[in-house]
Amino acid sequence: MLLSFFFLSCGEQKRIYWNLPVTKSNCKYTYKVNGRTYCVRKKADGYVEYGIASWYGPGFHGRRTASGEIYNMYKLTAAHKTLPLGTYVKVINLENGRSVIVKINDRGPFVRGRIIDLSYAAAKKIKMLKKGTAKVKIIALGKRVDHKYIPVETTKGRFYIQVGAFRNKLNAYKFKNKIYKKFGIKAKVVKLDNYYRVLAGPTYTYKKAKEFKRKLRNIGIKDSFIIRY
């Protein structure tokens, strides 16, 4: 297994999850790196993630990747910690709007704060070679068969609107009770990515989730976003 690293300091980044949290029921297999266990998802359905991308190049060119393929820095590939190998994802550089489609064929990056390690060619496509890292959005497209992508289902499921995120559990519950008393909005508190998140809902289609988000904005609850949970 090729472990991909890019040594640059990075602060904590916001992540938005539309995908279901990893549990034993949707975990295909696990592996361990530096004492931490990672659970590879059975599916990439509805996966959208925001965070920091890095890239890896000459030092790994010609080595075997986690998929068994030989890493070629001139091909459009990438490393991700938990998406199924063989999944194609669209990576959008949020700093300049450029995008690229890559195949996940390796594992990494295992540096805190990084969500994807792009090949040299992919990083060049979205113009992040010089800086080394970039804020990106990842959208899972699915597997590719006969030059077409088998799409993942993103329109149906259990969708919530995140209306708050707190380090302190008590503050999260106070906010949950506040919006219920003031607006009659029912919500629950869940712990994700070291934050206690206040989730309003659910709705069962993405269209309804967008309508609900618009309703919340109209009554003064701003800076909310949709997650699939």
Sequence and secondary structure as in RCSB ss.txt:
>XXXX:A:sequence
MLLSFFFLSCGEQKRIYWNLPVTKSNCKYTYKVNGRTYCVRKKADGYVEYGIASWYGPGFHGRRTASGEIYNMYK
LTAAHKTLPLGTYVKVINLENGRSVIVKINDRGPFVRGRIIDLSYAAAKKIKMLKKGTAKVKIIALGKRVDHKYI
PVETTKGRFYIQVGAFRNKLNAYKFKNKIYKKFGIKAKVVKLDNYYRVLAGPTYTYKKAKEFKRKLRNIGIKDSF
IIRY
>XXXX:A:secstr
  B               S    GGGEEEEEEETTEEEEEES  TT EEEEEEEEE TTTTTSB TTS B  TTS
SEEE SSS TT EEEEEETTT  EEEEEEEEB   STTEEEEEEHHHHHHTT TTTSEEEEEEEEEEEEETTEEE
    SEEEEEEEEEEESSHHHHHHHHHHHHHHH   EEEEEETTEEEEEEEEEEEHHHHHHHHHHHHHTT  S E
EEE 
